[in-house]
Amino acid sequence: MGRKFGRISLGGMYDESEIRGHRRTYIGAMPGRVIETIKRCGSSNPVIILDEIDKVSVANHGDPSSALLEVLDPEQNTTFHDNYIDMEYDLSKVLFIATANNVGNINPALRDRMEMLNISGYILEEKIRIALDHLLPKQRDAHGIAAAQLTLSPDVVEKIITGYTRESGVRSLDKTIAKLARARAKQIAFDEEYTPEMSVEEAVRILGKPKFRNDEYDIKDMVGVVTGLAWTEVGGDILYIESVLTPGKGAINLTGNLGDVMKESATIACEWVKSRSTELGIDSEVFKTHDINIHVPEGAVPKDGPSAGITMLTSIVSTYTGRKVRERIAMTGETTLRGRVLPVGGIKEKILAAKRAGISHIIMCEDNRRDIEEIKPEYVAGMEFSYVRTNEEVLELALES
């Protein structure tokens, strides 16, 4: 852009005067960080990064996030008032770029002043390329290792990513490759025997037992067990939703550390099934004589979000009718009481998680078709996608007749 660059770290900031400056009557008074950064840049139209804006805290010295309203509001920042210089300054020429990990922690009024750009984490294939093209050369230089003395194959990098670094970025991946580089540097320094290309077995020996396991599709010919797709902060994942009937009085029992949204999805799915019992071939008496128990495994992990609506629906219908779920099929989408399927987010991460788990067929809302078109074709090669608008279409695709 040809503009000067400045950075303001907001993590842990609790004093309003850090933004607005101190009045000159105080001892040690100085301008606010915004004016100081512009002065340091030597330009009235720099690009300024407001780093970690979600970590601004509130104390008895005022609320810095409220002081930032005047900085970021285009209607006000033409007359920004700094207490130290005691005059108005035009900030409208400055391009402010704020970063945040958790948008929910940002003051709602401040969030309203900003344009939100959601940047998704790197996918597995992207991390492999970043590791081989950038991280590995960087660590070789840092440890004094020649390029011919340490090479990693894509298989080794994939093992590191899936087994040791469950994250959206590449910081932990960089640290893990540094650990391998240190081990190789020791071998070189002590004249130990080694092969330039590190094998998967040697990497595991250096790094220890894998911290994470990669979920594999392991259900077959089961009634009431359906594969769902979930988005997490560290990428996509698959989850199984199970249901079973037990003698009772028609209660719905939910287990698996579910949040309010998932509980509501389960209730909506059950009510829809009851309202369509005749069309689905379910004896309505079973609702009075049996309880249905819905469980999402790994109860220690909190789960919430609307993505499991049609997955719960399919599991419930499979349990009531005894129809098996087709093999290697997964789904994601929300449902309504009228039987409509609604779109959900995180499609890119979910699809790639399904592919890694060996799933070949995915059902999702018709409105999510555009998300698939944004994924590079080579990443989804060999996968089949079915786009639906109603619950009936979901059940027709997912259940055996």
Phi, psi and omega in degrees: 000348179070027181241155178292156186235136176223159183224134175238118178273119184260357183300121178081001179293130183229354185254124181299329182292345174296333179266310187271349184083166179264152172289146188290353177285344181274149175287134181077021180295146179206160179294166177288168184296328182294309180295321178299318181293318178297319178297317181294324179289334182070028182211147178270354179229053179281174168261122183241125175272125172261093190279134177058055181291342179280354183253016173289132183249165181248133178220188181283003176266012180110183183243102181299327181294327176288326177293332178289344178302317181291331180289319189261349181278114182297342178279340184247332192285359173288342180232048180294131183253118174260129185297330184284310181282344174052044174203162183279143181229141183273111178261003187292342180275347182278136174264111179264130175238115181258145177242147180204145175269324182234104183296332182296339181275355181277139177308126183305321179295322178290321180297328181292337181277352187247152172268125187270128175238110180273120180252115182284160180289169178289144174273169185304313183296324178291320179297322179299315180294319179297317181296315184285325186270335187233308187291316181296311176301322180297316181288328175298316179294319182294333183253007177068036181253134178286157182299328181282350183266343178212117173229149179236137176274160176304328179295321179293315180297320179297320178297319178297315184294313184283332185260339189231340186228085178269090184209166179273333179260208182230016182296311179294326177298319178298317179295322181291319177295325176298324178295319176295321180295321178295320178297319179291322178298323177295317179300319180292317183294326182262012179056037177278156178284141178201158173257138184305317179274117182284132181274166177298319181297319180292321178297318179295322179296322180285317186274342182090189182295135179304140181278332184235154175244144180271119183298133175243147178295119185225025176246142183205132178054045179246146176262133175084003179245120184233144179268123176251170180238135183233149173258133176234172180295342182250020178119194181271164179204158174258151175218149180258137175244123184244148173214152181209150178264138175226151178303135181181211185236023176093019181281158175250117180251126182243130178224162179116022178058055184268144175278176184299321183295317180291325177296319178294322178299318179295318180296316179299316180299316180297317181294322179295319179297318179297321181288341181245024187300321181296312180297328182275353180077033181252131177289121185296341179294334182295334179290337181269335188254353182224143169271152173246130181249121181247128184226139172246113185302168185066066184294344180284345182261119178296140181226133176204165181124162185272358190292343187265010184302305183286336177292315177296319178302312182297319178298318181295313180296320179299320180292316182289325185263343183078009179279134181282154176274137180300152185284144175054049177233139179224166184207158175208136182159156178260154179236161178237171179295337178274358177088015177274146176260128183253151181287158178227173182258182177067026186298316183303311181294322181295317182297316182290328175295319179296319180296317179297330182276000178086021178267135187248347185228127183232135178253133178207173182293147178304326182290346177272002181302322182296332178293324179292323181294340180276349180273139179300136184305325183293337180282337182244017180298136179085002180255147180249135181240134176241128182252129187231163176236341183230160178298323181300321178294322178300310184294323179296323180281323190272329187256143174287149182281000000 
